[in-house]
């Protein structure tokens, strides 16, 4: 089903953490043509990962 528009998403911390814990991060990201992860979100996820 194509709408002729590109599917774009901006991910926040919570979805990244949940998808990662479920082992579905790659699959979740692959659902979209464009994925943006703001720098602050990436830093927070990496900080939480180090714990």
VENURRA-V762714 format. One record per backbone hydrogen bond with DSSP energy under -0.5 kcal/mol. NH is the residue of the N-H (numbers start at 1). CO is the residue of the C=O. Records with the same first field share a line. If there is no record, write none. Layout:
BEGIN
NH: CO  CO
END
This chain:
BEGIN
8: 6
9: 34
11: 9  36
16: 12
17: 13
18: 14
19: 15
20: 16
21: 17
22: 18
23: 20
24: 19
25: 19
28: 24
29: 25
30: 26
31: 27  28
32: 29
33: 7
34: 7
36: 9
38: 11  36
42: 38
43: 39
44: 40
45: 41
46: 42
47: 43
48: 44
49: 45
50: 46
51: 48
END
